[in-house]
């Protein structure tokens, strides 16, 4: 499970960089705040749901996890859970990593002095 979480976190760091860059594409102050707050809320909600479902599937598969390339070798419908578990865990971690970055940046932008480069146009 460690490798799955580390890879998801690495992808999440890349997503956090994209969020920071995207926030400064918007010139209007309210648009920046809306983008960052929406990213925070949706990342937290969807990331938590995917992570919890993935951990549940991981527990149901009794530690036997498969890769997507093993999809056509499954013999029973319940073996598909073993394939979906690591993907859902990775996607959940991927979405949860940018949440603190987006939240912190939204607080920073909201408290910036009017007229500063952080405030926007």
Biopython code that builds the backbone (N, CA, C, O; Angstrom):
import numpy as np
from Bio.PDB.StructureBuilder import StructureBuilder

atoms = [
    (1, "UNK", "N", (0.822, -1.184, 0.000)),
    (1, "UNK", "CA", (0.000, 0.000, 0.000)),
    (1, "UNK", "C", (0.873, 1.257, 0.000)),
    (1, "UNK", "O", (0.457, 2.304, -0.497)),
    (2, "UNK", "N", (2.058, 1.154, 0.547)),
    (2, "UNK", "CA", (2.936, 2.313, 0.625)),
    (2, "UNK", "C", (3.270, 2.902, -0.728)),
    (2, "UNK", "O", (3.266, 4.122, -0.896)),
    (3, "UNK", "N", (3.561, 2.038, -1.704)),
    (3, "UNK", "CA", (3.894, 2.521, -3.041)),
    (3, "UNK", "C", (2.727, 3.211, -3.716)),
    (3, "UNK", "O", (2.909, 4.182, -4.450)),
    (4, "UNK", "N", (1.530, 2.708, -3.467)),
    (4, "UNK", "CA", (0.331, 3.305, -4.061)),
    (4, "UNK", "C", (0.119, 4.710, -3.499)),
    (4, "UNK", "O", (-0.193, 5.641, -4.242)),
    (5, "UNK", "N", (0.288, 4.858, -2.197)),
    (5, "UNK", "CA", (0.088, 6.163, -1.557)),
    (5, "UNK", "C", (1.173, 7.151, -1.980)),
    (5, "UNK", "O", (0.889, 8.323, -2.228)),
    (6, "UNK", "N", (2.411, 6.676, -2.061)),
    (6, "UNK", "CA", (3.513, 7.564, -2.458)),
    (6, "UNK", "C", (3.321, 8.059, -3.887)),
    (6, "UNK", "O", (3.545, 9.235, -4.173)),
    (7, "UNK", "N", (2.911, 7.171, -4.778)),
    (7, "UNK", "CA", (2.687, 7.590, -6.163)),
    (7, "UNK", "C", (1.516, 8.568, -6.255)),
    (7, "UNK", "O", (1.584, 9.547, -6.999)),
    (8, "UNK", "N", (0.450, 8.312, -5.511)),
    (8, "UNK", "CA", (-0.671, 9.248, -5.490)),
    (8, "UNK", "C", (-0.274, 10.606, -4.942)),
    (8, "UNK", "O", (-0.720, 11.639, -5.440)),
    (9, "UNK", "N", (0.577, 10.604, -3.903)),
    (9, "UNK", "CA", (1.047, 11.872, -3.333)),
    (9, "UNK", "C", (1.943, 12.622, -4.314)),
    (9, "UNK", "O", (1.890, 13.849, -4.395)),
    (10, "UNK", "N", (2.762, 11.889, -5.053)),
    (10, "UNK", "CA", (3.624, 12.538, -6.055)),
    (10, "UNK", "C", (2.782, 13.185, -7.148)),
    (10, "UNK", "O", (3.070, 14.301, -7.579)),
    (11, "UNK", "N", (1.745, 12.487, -7.595)),
    (11, "UNK", "CA", (0.843, 13.080, -8.581)),
    (11, "UNK", "C", (0.119, 14.286, -7.981)),
    (11, "UNK", "O", (-0.124, 15.274, -8.674)),
    (12, "UNK", "N", (-0.222, 14.207, -6.704)),
    (12, "UNK", "CA", (-0.904, 15.306, -6.029)),
    (12, "UNK", "C", (-0.047, 16.551, -5.914)),
    (12, "UNK", "O", (-0.561, 17.667, -5.992)),
    (13, "UNK", "N", (1.262, 16.373, -5.729)),
    (13, "UNK", "CA", (2.169, 17.527, -5.684)),
    (13, "UNK", "C", (2.163, 18.237, -7.037)),
    (13, "UNK", "O", (2.161, 19.467, -7.101)),
    (14, "UNK", "N", (2.159, 17.464, -8.101)),
    (14, "UNK", "CA", (2.057, 18.062, -9.437)),
    (14, "UNK", "C", (0.741, 18.802, -9.619)),
    (14, "UNK", "O", (0.700, 19.868, -10.232)),
    (15, "UNK", "N", (-0.334, 18.232, -9.083)),
    (15, "UNK", "CA", (-1.632, 18.899, -9.171)),
    (15, "UNK", "C", (-1.649, 20.179, -8.343)),
    (15, "UNK", "O", (-2.284, 21.159, -8.731)),
    (16, "UNK", "N", (-0.958, 20.177, -7.207)),
    (16, "UNK", "CA", (-0.898, 21.381, -6.374)),
    (16, "UNK", "C", (-0.177, 22.513, -7.102)),
    (16, "UNK", "O", (-0.573, 23.674, -7.000)),
    (17, "UNK", "N", (0.867, 22.175, -7.827)),
    (17, "UNK", "CA", (1.572, 23.186, -8.626)),
    (17, "UNK", "C", (0.632, 23.746, -9.697)),
    (17, "UNK", "O", (0.618, 24.952, -9.945)),
    (18, "UNK", "N", (-0.139, 22.880, -10.319)),
    (18, "UNK", "CA", (-1.102, 23.331, -11.336)),
    (18, "UNK", "C", (-2.169, 24.244, -10.734)),
    (18, "UNK", "O", (-2.598, 25.202, -11.377)),
    (19, "UNK", "N", (-2.598, 23.957, -9.512)),
    (19, "UNK", "CA", (-3.595, 24.807, -8.846)),
    (19, "UNK", "C", (-3.026, 26.197, -8.589)),
    (19, "UNK", "O", (-3.710, 27.199, -8.800)),
    (20, "UNK", "N", (-1.782, 26.261, -8.138)),
    (20, "UNK", "CA", (-1.150, 27.560, -7.874)),
    (20, "UNK", "C", (-1.022, 28.363, -9.165)),
    (20, "UNK", "O", (-1.308, 29.560, -9.185)),
    (21, "UNK", "N", (-0.597, 27.713, -10.231)),
    (21, "UNK", "CA", (-0.459, 28.408, -11.517)),
    (21, "UNK", "C", (-1.821, 28.859, -12.028)),
    (21, "UNK", "O", (-1.965, 29.982, -12.510)),
    (22, "UNK", "N", (-2.818, 27.989, -11.924)),
    (22, "UNK", "CA", (-4.157, 28.329, -12.410)),
    (22, "UNK", "C", (-4.770, 29.473, -11.609)),
    (22, "UNK", "O", (-5.529, 30.273, -12.154)),
    (23, "UNK", "N", (-4.449, 29.555, -10.330)),
    (23, "UNK", "CA", (-5.013, 30.630, -9.505)),
    (23, "UNK", "C", (-4.542, 31.996, -9.974)),
    (23, "UNK", "O", (-5.287, 32.972, -9.883)),
    (24, "UNK", "N", (-3.328, 32.076, -10.468)),
    (24, "UNK", "CA", (-2.810, 33.373, -10.893)),
    (24, "UNK", "C", (-3.110, 33.684, -12.354)),
    (24, "UNK", "O", (-2.748, 34.753, -12.846)),
    (25, "UNK", "N", (-3.761, 32.771, -13.044)),
    (25, "UNK", "CA", (-4.231, 33.059, -14.397)),
    (25, "UNK", "C", (-5.423, 34.015, -14.324)),
    (25, "UNK", "O", (-5.584, 34.889, -15.176)),
    (26, "UNK", "N", (-6.252, 33.837, -13.300)),
    (26, "UNK", "CA", (-7.405, 34.709, -13.117)),
    (26, "UNK", "C", (-6.944, 36.057, -12.579)),
    (26, "UNK", "O", (-6.163, 36.122, -11.629)),
    (27, "UNK", "N", (-7.428, 37.129, -13.189)),
    (27, "UNK", "CA", (-7.032, 38.468, -12.774)),
    (27, "UNK", "C", (-7.953, 39.035, -11.698)),
    (27, "UNK", "O", (-7.512, 39.819, -10.857)),
    (28, "UNK", "N", (-9.202, 38.655, -11.716)),
    (28, "UNK", "CA", (-10.168, 39.179, -10.746)),
    (28, "UNK", "C", (-10.001, 38.495, -9.396)),
    (28, "UNK", "O", (-9.791, 37.285, -9.323)),
    (29, "UNK", "N", (-10.094, 39.276, -8.341)),
    (29, "UNK", "CA", (-9.907, 38.769, -6.982)),
    (29, "UNK", "C", (-10.948, 37.707, -6.627)),
    (29, "UNK", "O", (-10.613, 36.648, -6.096)),
    (30, "UNK", "N", (-12.207, 38.003, -6.926)),
    (30, "UNK", "CA", (-13.274, 37.063, -6.575)),
    (30, "UNK", "C", (-13.156, 35.753, -7.345)),
    (30, "UNK", "O", (-13.472, 34.688, -6.815)),
    (31, "UNK", "N", (-12.705, 35.828, -8.583)),
    (31, "UNK", "CA", (-12.529, 34.608, -9.374)),
    (31, "UNK", "C", (-11.432, 33.723, -8.790)),
    (31, "UNK", "O", (-11.561, 32.499, -8.767)),
    (32, "UNK", "N", (-10.365, 34.341, -8.324)),
    (32, "UNK", "CA", (-9.281, 33.572, -7.691)),
    (32, "UNK", "C", (-9.780, 32.856, -6.444)),
    (32, "UNK", "O", (-9.514, 31.672, -6.234)),
    (33, "UNK", "N", (-10.503, 33.599, -5.630)),
    (33, "UNK", "CA", (-11.002, 33.012, -4.381)),
    (33, "UNK", "C", (-11.991, 31.892, -4.688)),
    (33, "UNK", "O", (-11.951, 30.841, -4.048)),
    (34, "UNK", "N", (-12.875, 32.103, -5.656)),
    (34, "UNK", "CA", (-13.846, 31.069, -6.014)),
    (34, "UNK", "C", (-13.159, 29.802, -6.511)),
    (34, "UNK", "O", (-13.544, 28.696, -6.133)),
    (35, "UNK", "N", (-12.148, 29.959, -7.351)),
    (35, "UNK", "CA", (-11.417, 28.800, -7.860)),
    (35, "UNK", "C", (-10.750, 28.029, -6.726)),
    (35, "UNK", "O", (-10.841, 26.803, -6.668)),
    (36, "UNK", "N", (-10.093, 28.733, -5.840)),
    (36, "UNK", "CA", (-9.371, 28.069, -4.755)),
    (36, "UNK", "C", (-10.320, 27.423, -3.748)),
    (36, "UNK", "O", (-10.039, 26.338, -3.239)),
    (37, "UNK", "N", (-11.433, 28.078, -3.460)),
    (37, "UNK", "CA", (-12.398, 27.482, -2.538)),
    (37, "UNK", "C", (-13.092, 26.277, -3.157)),
    (37, "UNK", "O", (-13.341, 25.288, -2.467)),
    (38, "UNK", "N", (-13.406, 26.346, -4.446)),
    (38, "UNK", "CA", (-14.013, 25.194, -5.117)),
    (38, "UNK", "C", (-13.036, 24.025, -5.183)),
    (38, "UNK", "O", (-13.428, 22.872, -5.000)),
    (39, "UNK", "N", (-11.774, 24.321, -5.442)),
    (39, "UNK", "CA", (-10.758, 23.268, -5.462)),
    (39, "UNK", "C", (-10.629, 22.626, -4.091)),
    (39, "UNK", "O", (-10.507, 21.406, -3.981)),
    (40, "UNK", "N", (-10.655, 23.438, -3.052)),
    (40, "UNK", "CA", (-10.561, 22.911, -1.692)),
    (40, "UNK", "C", (-11.749, 22.014, -1.376)),
    (40, "UNK", "O", (-11.574, 20.889, -0.906)),
    (41, "UNK", "N", (-12.955, 22.506, -1.631)),
    (41, "UNK", "CA", (-14.159, 21.751, -1.285)),
    (41, "UNK", "C", (-14.275, 20.463, -2.090)),
    (41, "UNK", "O", (-14.477, 19.388, -1.526)),
    (42, "UNK", "N", (-14.146, 20.576, -3.408)),
    (42, "UNK", "CA", (-14.311, 19.386, -4.246)),
    (42, "UNK", "C", (-13.190, 18.379, -4.040)),
    (42, "UNK", "O", (-13.434, 17.172, -4.035)),
    (43, "UNK", "N", (-11.965, 18.860, -3.869)),
    (43, "UNK", "CA", (-10.851, 17.951, -3.612)),
    (43, "UNK", "C", (-11.033, 17.199, -2.313)),
    (43, "UNK", "O", (-10.766, 16.000, -2.238)),
    (44, "UNK", "N", (-11.488, 17.905, -1.287)),
    (44, "UNK", "CA", (-11.701, 17.267, 0.005)),
    (44, "UNK", "C", (-12.843, 16.260, -0.056)),
    (44, "UNK", "O", (-12.722, 15.151, 0.466)),
    (45, "UNK", "N", (-13.937, 16.635, -0.683)),
    (45, "UNK", "CA", (-15.100, 15.754, -0.754)),
    (45, "UNK", "C", (-14.828, 14.516, -1.607)),
    (45, "UNK", "O", (-14.981, 13.390, -1.135)),
    (46, "UNK", "N", (-14.429, 14.720, -2.845)),
    (46, "UNK", "CA", (-14.227, 13.597, -3.767)),
    (46, "UNK", "C", (-13.023, 12.756, -3.345)),
    (46, "UNK", "O", (-13.067, 11.528, -3.431)),
    (47, "UNK", "N", (-11.954, 13.401, -2.893)),
    (47, "UNK", "CA", (-10.773, 12.667, -2.452)),
    (47, "UNK", "C", (-11.064, 11.769, -1.265)),
    (47, "UNK", "O", (-10.600, 10.630, -1.216)),
    (48, "UNK", "N", (-11.833, 12.277, -0.304)),
    (48, "UNK", "CA", (-12.184, 11.470, 0.863)),
    (48, "UNK", "C", (-13.059, 10.292, 0.475)),
    (48, "UNK", "O", (-12.842, 9.177, 0.950)),
    (49, "UNK", "N", (-14.039, 10.522, -0.374)),
    (49, "UNK", "CA", (-14.923, 9.432, -0.803)),
    (49, "UNK", "C", (-14.134, 8.354, -1.542)),
    (49, "UNK", "O", (-14.292, 7.167, -1.254)),
    (50, "UNK", "N", (-13.289, 8.754, -2.489)),
    (50, "UNK", "CA", (-12.507, 7.768, -3.241)),
    (50, "UNK", "C", (-11.530, 7.016, -2.344)),
    (50, "UNK", "O", (-11.356, 5.806, -2.492)),
    (51, "UNK", "N", (-10.897, 7.719, -1.423)),
    (51, "UNK", "CA", (-9.952, 7.066, -0.518)),
    (51, "UNK", "C", (-10.658, 6.064, 0.385)),
    (51, "UNK", "O", (-10.159, 4.956, 0.583)),
    (52, "UNK", "N", (-11.803, 6.432, 0.933)),
    (52, "UNK", "CA", (-12.523, 5.507, 1.809)),
    (52, "UNK", "C", (-13.042, 4.290, 1.056)),
    (52, "UNK", "O", (-12.969, 3.171, 1.563)),
    (53, "UNK", "N", (-13.562, 4.496, -0.141)),
    (53, "UNK", "CA", (-14.022, 3.356, -0.944)),
    (53, "UNK", "C", (-12.845, 2.470, -1.314)),
    (53, "UNK", "O", (-12.950, 1.245, -1.251)),
    (54, "UNK", "N", (-11.724, 3.074, -1.699)),
    (54, "UNK", "CA", (-10.538, 2.291, -2.037)),
    (54, "UNK", "C", (-10.007, 1.492, -0.865)),
    (54, "UNK", "O", (-9.624, 0.333, -1.028)),
    (55, "UNK", "N", (-9.980, 2.101, 0.326)),
    (55, "UNK", "CA", (-9.530, 1.369, 1.512)),
    (55, "UNK", "C", (-10.488, 0.240, 1.869)),
    (55, "UNK", "O", (-10.060, -0.827, 2.309)),
    (56, "UNK", "N", (-11.788, 0.474, 1.678)),
    (56, "UNK", "CA", (-12.768, -0.590, 1.914)),
    (56, "UNK", "C", (-12.565, -1.742, 0.935)),
    (56, "UNK", "O", (-12.572, -2.908, 1.332)),
    (57, "UNK", "N", (-12.384, -1.418, -0.337)),
    (57, "UNK", "CA", (-12.125, -2.466, -1.329)),
    (57, "UNK", "C", (-10.829, -3.203, -1.024)),
    (57, "UNK", "O", (-10.741, -4.417, -1.205)),
    (58, "UNK", "N", (-9.828, -2.469, -0.564)),
    (58, "UNK", "CA", (-8.538, -3.083, -0.235)),
    (58, "UNK", "C", (-8.719, -4.081, 0.909)),
    (58, "UNK", "O", (-8.154, -5.175, 0.888)),
    (59, "UNK", "N", (-9.515, -3.689, 1.908)),
    (59, "UNK", "CA", (-9.779, -4.589, 3.029)),
    (59, "UNK", "C", (-10.596, -5.800, 2.580)),
    (59, "UNK", "O", (-10.381, -6.910, 3.069)),
    (60, "UNK", "N", (-11.527, -5.591, 1.655)),
    (60, "UNK", "CA", (-12.343, -6.705, 1.157)),
    (60, "UNK", "C", (-11.535, -7.685, 0.317)),
    (60, "UNK", "O", (-11.881, -8.864, 0.238)),
    (61, "UNK", "N", (-10.475, -7.217, -0.303)),
    (61, "UNK", "CA", (-9.682, -8.101, -1.160)),
    (61, "UNK", "C", (-8.648, -8.893, -0.371)),
    (61, "UNK", "O", (-7.856, -9.630, -0.959)),
    (62, "UNK", "N", (-8.645, -8.755, 0.941)),
    (62, "UNK", "CA", (-7.746, -9.505, 1.834)),
    (62, "UNK", "C", (-6.279, -9.312, 1.474)),
    (62, "UNK", "O", (-5.487, -10.248, 1.579)),
    (63, "UNK", "N", (-5.919, -8.131, 1.059)),
    (63, "UNK", "CA", (-4.522, -7.837, 0.755)),
    (63, "UNK", "C", (-4.060, -8.301, -0.609)),
    (63, "UNK", "O", (-2.934, -7.997, -1.004)),
    (64, "UNK", "N", (-4.887, -9.024, -1.340)),
    (64, "UNK", "CA", (-4.499, -9.487, -2.679)),
    (64, "UNK", "C", (-4.965, -8.450, -3.696)),
    (64, "UNK", "O", (-6.118, -8.461, -4.126)),
    (65, "UNK", "N", (-4.072, -7.571, -4.067)),
    (65, "UNK", "CA", (-4.416, -6.532, -5.025)),
    (65, "UNK", "C", (-3.801, -6.868, -6.373)),
    (65, "UNK", "O", (-2.701, -7.415, -6.454)),
    (66, "UNK", "N", (-4.520, -6.536, -7.412)),
    (66, "UNK", "CA", (-4.090, -6.829, -8.777)),
    (66, "UNK", "C", (-3.881, -5.526, -9.534)),
    (66, "UNK", "O", (-4.324, -4.464, -9.096)),
    (67, "UNK", "N", (-3.213, -5.614, -10.658)),
    (67, "UNK", "CA", (-3.006, -4.447, -11.522)),
    (67, "UNK", "C", (-4.065, -4.457, -12.621)),
    (67, "UNK", "O", (-4.754, -5.452, -12.842)),
    (68, "UNK", "N", (-4.172, -3.312, -13.303)),
    (68, "UNK", "CA", (-5.156, -3.224, -14.381)),
    (68, "UNK", "C", (-4.848, -4.203, -15.506)),
    (68, "UNK", "O", (-5.763, -4.649, -16.199)),
    (69, "UNK", "N", (-3.590, -4.541, -15.697)),
    (69, "UNK", "CA", (-3.257, -5.498, -16.752)),
    (69, "UNK", "C", (-3.799, -6.895, -16.442)),
    (69, "UNK", "O", (-3.890, -7.734, -17.338)),
    (70, "UNK", "N", (-4.159, -7.151, -15.181)),
    (70, "UNK", "CA", (-4.716, -8.441, -14.782)),
    (70, "UNK", "C", (-6.233, -8.491, -14.919)),
    (70, "UNK", "O", (-6.858, -9.461, -14.490)),
    (71, "UNK", "N", (-6.833, -7.462, -15.509)),
    (71, "UNK", "CA", (-8.292, -7.388, -15.574)),
    (71, "UNK", "C", (-8.902, -8.572, -16.317)),
    (71, "UNK", "O", (-9.917, -9.119, -15.885)),
    (72, "UNK", "N", (-8.298, -8.967, -17.417)),
    (72, "UNK", "CA", (-8.880, -10.044, -18.221)),
    (72, "UNK", "C", (-8.536, -11.428, -17.687)),
    (72, "UNK", "O", (-9.006, -12.426, -18.234)),
    (73, "UNK", "N", (-7.738, -11.515, -16.643)),
    (73, "UNK", "CA", (-7.430, -12.808, -16.036)),
    (73, "UNK", "C", (-8.313, -13.105, -14.839)),
    (73, "UNK", "O", (-8.196, -14.171, -14.234)),
    (74, "UNK", "N", (-9.195, -12.178, -14.488)),
    (74, "UNK", "CA", (-10.077, -12.418, -13.348)),
    (74, "UNK", "C", (-11.116, -13.457, -13.719)),
    (74, "UNK", "O", (-11.574, -13.526, -14.859)),
    (75, "UNK", "N", (-11.476, -14.261, -12.738)),
    (75, "UNK", "CA", (-12.430, -15.350, -12.981)),
    (75, "UNK", "C", (-13.786, -15.086, -12.335)),
    (75, "UNK", "O", (-14.792, -15.669, -12.740)),
    (76, "UNK", "N", (-13.815, -14.230, -11.356)),
    (76, "UNK", "CA", (-15.063, -13.967, -10.641)),
    (76, "UNK", "C", (-15.274, -12.456, -10.539)),
    (76, "UNK", "O", (-14.312, -11.688, -10.537)),
    (77, "UNK", "N", (-16.528, -12.040, -10.455)),
    (77, "UNK", "CA", (-16.795, -10.602, -10.360)),
    (77, "UNK", "C", (-16.182, -9.949, -9.118)),
    (77, "UNK", "O", (-15.845, -8.765, -9.139)),
    (78, "UNK", "N", (-16.040, -10.720, -8.043)),
    (78, "UNK", "CA", (-15.492, -10.113, -6.831)),
    (78, "UNK", "C", (-13.993, -9.863, -6.926)),
    (78, "UNK", "O", (-13.446, -9.154, -6.082)),
    (79, "UNK", "N", (-13.312, -10.416, -7.919)),
    (79, "UNK", "CA", (-11.887, -10.159, -8.088)),
    (79, "UNK", "C", (-11.626, -8.776, -8.684)),
    (79, "UNK", "O", (-10.513, -8.259, -8.593)),
    (80, "UNK", "N", (-12.638, -8.187, -9.285)),
    (80, "UNK", "CA", (-12.487, -6.844, -9.853)),
    (80, "UNK", "C", (-12.238, -5.825, -8.736)),
    (80, "UNK", "O", (-11.604, -4.794, -8.960)),
    (81, "UNK", "N", (-12.740, -6.119, -7.537)),
    (81, "UNK", "CA", (-12.495, -5.253, -6.385)),
    (81, "UNK", "C", (-10.998, -5.158, -6.109)),
    (81, "UNK", "O", (-10.503, -4.105, -5.708)),
    (82, "UNK", "N", (-10.284, -6.252, -6.323)),
    (82, "UNK", "CA", (-8.832, -6.261, -6.101)),
    (82, "UNK", "C", (-8.102, -5.382, -7.105)),
    (82, "UNK", "O", (-6.988, -4.930, -6.838)),
    (83, "UNK", "N", (-8.708, -5.137, -8.240)),
    (83, "UNK", "CA", (-8.106, -4.263, -9.250)),
    (83, "UNK", "C", (-8.445, -2.799, -8.967)),
    (83, "UNK", "O", (-7.600, -1.920, -9.135)),
    (84, "UNK", "N", (-9.672, -2.542, -8.543)),
    (84, "UNK", "CA", (-10.118, -1.165, -8.327)),
    (84, "UNK", "C", (-9.533, -0.545, -7.062)),
    (84, "UNK", "O", (-9.380, 0.675, -6.995)),
    (85, "UNK", "N", (-9.207, -1.350, -6.068)),
    (85, "UNK", "CA", (-8.754, -0.821, -4.776)),
    (85, "UNK", "C", (-7.535, 0.088, -4.888)),
    (85, "UNK", "O", (-7.595, 1.220, -4.407)),
    (86, "UNK", "N", (-6.425, -0.350, -5.501)),
    (86, "UNK", "CA", (-5.270, 0.556, -5.549)),
    (86, "UNK", "C", (-5.515, 1.809, -6.387)),
    (86, "UNK", "O", (-4.968, 2.872, -6.092)),
    (87, "UNK", "N", (-6.326, 1.686, -7.418)),
    (87, "UNK", "CA", (-6.616, 2.859, -8.253)),
    (87, "UNK", "C", (-7.419, 3.898, -7.479)),
    (87, "UNK", "O", (-7.165, 5.098, -7.592)),
    (88, "UNK", "N", (-8.377, 3.439, -6.700)),
    (88, "UNK", "CA", (-9.183, 4.374, -5.921)),
    (88, "UNK", "C", (-8.372, 5.018, -4.798)),
    (88, "UNK", "O", (-8.540, 6.203, -4.510)),
    (89, "UNK", "N", (-7.499, 4.245, -4.166)),
    (89, "UNK", "CA", (-6.640, 4.815, -3.120)),
    (89, "UNK", "C", (-5.719, 5.864, -3.728)),
    (89, "UNK", "O", (-5.563, 6.951, -3.170)),
    (90, "UNK", "N", (-5.113, 5.550, -4.857)),
    (90, "UNK", "CA", (-4.204, 6.500, -5.507)),
    (90, "UNK", "C", (-4.947, 7.766, -5.928)),
    (90, "UNK", "O", (-4.436, 8.871, -5.747)),
    (91, "UNK", "N", (-6.142, 7.615, -6.485)),
    (91, "UNK", "CA", (-6.919, 8.782, -6.906)),
    (91, "UNK", "C", (-7.345, 9.624, -5.701)),
    (91, "UNK", "O", (-7.345, 10.853, -5.772)),
    (92, "UNK", "N", (-7.703, 8.971, -4.605)),
    (92, "UNK", "CA", (-8.079, 9.708, -3.402)),
    (92, "UNK", "C", (-6.934, 10.523, -2.837)),
    (92, "UNK", "O", (-7.113, 11.686, -2.475)),
    (93, "UNK", "N", (-5.750, 9.917, -2.760)),
    (93, "UNK", "CA", (-4.577, 10.644, -2.256)),
    (93, "UNK", "C", (-4.207, 11.762, -3.223)),
    (93, "UNK", "O", (-3.845, 12.861, -2.800)),
    (94, "UNK", "N", (-4.298, 11.482, -4.516)),
    (94, "UNK", "CA", (-4.011, 12.493, -5.545)),
    (94, "UNK", "C", (-4.888, 13.728, -5.363)),
    (94, "UNK", "O", (-4.417, 14.852, -5.536)),
    (95, "UNK", "N", (-6.151, 13.530, -5.017)),
    (95, "UNK", "CA", (-7.056, 14.663, -4.852)),
    (95, "UNK", "C", (-6.921, 15.341, -3.492)),
    (95, "UNK", "O", (-7.254, 16.518, -3.357)),
    (96, "UNK", "N", (-6.441, 14.622, -2.489)),
    (96, "UNK", "CA", (-6.329, 15.212, -1.156)),
    (96, "UNK", "C", (-5.065, 16.048, -0.961)),
    (96, "UNK", "O", (-5.052, 16.952, -0.126)),
    (97, "UNK", "N", (-4.017, 15.766, -1.707)),
    (97, "UNK", "CA", (-2.757, 16.498, -1.517)),
    (97, "UNK", "C", (-2.891, 17.986, -1.856)),
    (97, "UNK", "O", (-2.365, 18.803, -1.099)),
    (98, "UNK", "N", (-3.557, 18.393, -2.937)),
    (98, "UNK", "CA", (-3.654, 19.835, -3.229)),
    (98, "UNK", "C", (-4.606, 20.609, -2.323)),
    (98, "UNK", "O", (-4.633, 21.839, -2.379)),
    (99, "UNK", "N", (-5.387, 19.924, -1.491)),
    (99, "UNK", "CA", (-6.379, 20.611, -0.657)),
    (99, "UNK", "C", (-5.735, 21.614, 0.303)),
    (99, "UNK", "O", (-6.179, 22.762, 0.342)),
    (100, "UNK", "N", (-4.710, 21.241, 1.082)),
    (100, "UNK", "CA", (-4.118, 22.250, 1.974)),
    (100, "UNK", "C", (-3.463, 23.408, 1.217)),
    (100, "UNK", "O", (-3.463, 24.543, 1.694)),
    (101, "UNK", "N", (-2.913, 23.123, 0.053)),
    (101, "UNK", "CA", (-2.295, 24.183, -0.753)),
    (101, "UNK", "C", (-3.364, 25.168, -1.221)),
    (101, "UNK", "O", (-3.185, 26.381, -1.117)),
    (102, "UNK", "N", (-4.469, 24.646, -1.735)),
    (102, "UNK", "CA", (-5.546, 25.514, -2.217)),
    (102, "UNK", "C", (-6.181, 26.290, -1.068)),
    (102, "UNK", "O", (-6.503, 27.469, -1.217)),
    (103, "UNK", "N", (-6.363, 25.637, 0.072)),
    (103, "UNK", "CA", (-6.953, 26.325, 1.225)),
    (103, "UNK", "C", (-6.033, 27.428, 1.737)),
    (103, "UNK", "O", (-6.478, 28.546, 1.995)),
    (104, "UNK", "N", (-4.763, 27.114, 1.881)),
    (104, "UNK", "CA", (-3.811, 28.116, 2.357)),
    (104, "UNK", "C", (-3.678, 29.287, 1.409)),
    (104, "UNK", "O", (-3.605, 30.438, 1.839)),
    (105, "UNK", "N", (-3.646, 28.995, 0.117)),
    (105, "UNK", "CA", (-3.535, 30.069, -0.866)),
    (105, "UNK", "C", (-4.801, 30.915, -0.906)),
    (105, "UNK", "O", (-4.724, 32.127, -1.104)),
    (106, "UNK", "N", (-5.968, 30.296, -0.719)),
    (106, "UNK", "CA", (-7.206, 31.083, -0.708)),
    (106, "UNK", "C", (-7.252, 32.005, 0.503)),
    (106, "UNK", "O", (-7.725, 33.137, 0.399)),
    (107, "UNK", "N", (-6.768, 31.540, 1.645)),
    (107, "UNK", "CA", (-6.705, 32.407, 2.826)),
    (107, "UNK", "C", (-5.708, 33.541, 2.623)),
    (107, "UNK", "O", (-5.941, 34.671, 3.053)),
    (108, "UNK", "N", (-4.601, 33.231, 1.967)),
    (108, "UNK", "CA", (-3.580, 34.243, 1.694)),
    (108, "UNK", "C", (-4.102, 35.301, 0.722)),
    (108, "UNK", "O", (-3.883, 36.496, 0.921)),
    (109, "UNK", "N", (-4.789, 34.858, -0.326)),
    (109, "UNK", "CA", (-5.351, 35.793, -1.307)),
    (109, "UNK", "C", (-6.466, 36.620, -0.669)),
    (109, "UNK", "O", (-6.585, 37.814, -0.945)),
    (110, "UNK", "N", (-7.276, 36.001, 0.173)),
    (110, "UNK", "CA", (-8.381, 36.726, 0.806)),
    (110, "UNK", "C", (-7.882, 37.800, 1.767)),
    (110, "UNK", "O", (-8.524, 38.838, 1.925)),
    (111, "UNK", "N", (-6.745, 37.556, 2.405)),
    (111, "UNK", "CA", (-6.239, 38.529, 3.375)),
    (111, "UNK", "C", (-5.225, 39.506, 2.777)),
    (111, "UNK", "O", (-4.652, 40.319, 3.502)),
    (112, "UNK", "N", (-5.001, 39.437, 1.483)),
    (112, "UNK", "CA", (-4.032, 40.329, 0.835)),
    (112, "UNK", "C", (-4.570, 41.755, 0.797)),
    (112, "UNK", "O", (-5.779, 41.985, 0.773)),
    (113, "UNK", "N", (-3.653, 42.687, 0.792)),
    (113, "UNK", "CA", (-4.036, 44.097, 0.723)),
    (113, "UNK", "C", (-4.583, 44.412, -0.664)),
    (113, "UNK", "O", (-4.083, 43.917, -1.674)),
    (114, "UNK", "N", (-5.623, 45.248, -0.690)),
    (114, "UNK", "CA", (-6.230, 45.602, -1.972)),
    (114, "UNK", "C", (-5.219, 46.354, -2.823)),
    (114, "UNK", "O", (-4.557, 47.284, -2.362)),
    (115, "UNK", "N", (-5.116, 45.924, -4.081)),
    (115, "UNK", "CA", (-4.182, 46.548, -5.000)),
    (115, "UNK", "C", (-2.849, 45.833, -5.098)),
    (115, "UNK", "O", (-2.043, 46.164, -5.967)),
    (116, "UNK", "N", (-2.594, 44.865, -4.233)),
    (116, "UNK", "CA", (-1.332, 44.124, -4.309)),
    (116, "UNK", "C", (-1.404, 43.098, -5.436)),
    (116, "UNK", "O", (-2.485, 42.809, -5.950)),
    (117, "UNK", "N", (-0.264, 42.554, -5.815)),
    (117, "UNK", "CA", (-0.228, 41.569, -6.902)),
    (117, "UNK", "C", (-0.963, 40.300, -6.500)),
    (117, "UNK", "O", (-1.471, 39.577, -7.358)),
    (118, "UNK", "N", (-1.022, 40.025, -5.203)),
    (118, "UNK", "CA", (-1.725, 38.838, -4.733)),
    (118, "UNK", "C", (-3.232, 39.044, -4.782)),
    (118, "UNK", "O", (-3.986, 38.093, -4.987)),
    (119, "UNK", "N", (-3.670, 40.277, -4.596)),
    (119, "UNK", "CA", (-5.095, 40.601, -4.633)),
    (119, "UNK", "C", (-5.649, 40.410, -6.037)),
    (119, "UNK", "O", (-6.724, 39.835, -6.210)),
    (120, "UNK", "N", (-4.931, 40.881, -7.024)),
    (120, "UNK", "CA", (-5.401, 40.803, -8.401)),
    (120, "UNK", "C", (-5.894, 42.151, -8.877)),
    (120, "UNK", "O", (-5.734, 43.164, -8.196)),
    (121, "UNK", "N", (-6.493, 42.152, -10.051)),
    (121, "UNK", "CA", (-6.946, 43.417, -10.643)),
    (121, "UNK", "C", (-8.239, 43.880, -10.023)),
    (121, "UNK", "O", (-8.765, 44.927, -10.401)),
]
sb = StructureBuilder()
sb.init_structure("model")
sb.init_model(0)
sb.init_chain("A")
sb.init_seg("    ")
for serial, (resi, resn, name, xyz) in enumerate(atoms, 1):
    if name == "N":
        sb.init_residue(resn, " ", resi, " ")
    sb.init_atom(name, np.array(xyz, "f"), 0.0, 1.0, " ", f" {name:<3s}", serial, name[0])
structure = sb.get_structure()
